Amino acid sequence: MTAWTREAVEALGPTTDVPTLAAIVDANSDTIYALIRRGDWTMTRVLRLGRKIKIPTRDVIAYLYGPEPTPQAAPGVPSQCQHDASPQAEAIKPHTSCGCTPTDSAVIRPLRGA
């Protein structure tokens, strides 16, 4: 009997077959086939490919070890703005797509000819 660890189940690939699932959960494969046939199998999704039955390993892992933790988004870090410089009035408005304000917008320039 193989000791099924999370890593061993993940190494199976995206799907597995019913006999392997039966070994993982320590059940009889005929019992699992009967549950699937009756529509009473609720532990995982069942993928029917013609006469073949495949079980997503992600469902097996979620059932045995709990759902995978969702990665926490890192707080937004402002980055250097990479917008095209425009000498017109657009240079003093914040960019609506990224929310940045060009650094030269706070500079007061004398009028030409004054």
Secondary structure, DSSP 4 states (H G I P E B T S, - for coil): -----HHHHHTT-SEE-HHHHHHHHT--HHHHHHHHHHT---SS--EEETTEEEEEHHHHHHHHH-PPPPPPPPPP------PPP-SSGGGGSPPTTT----GGGG---PPTT-
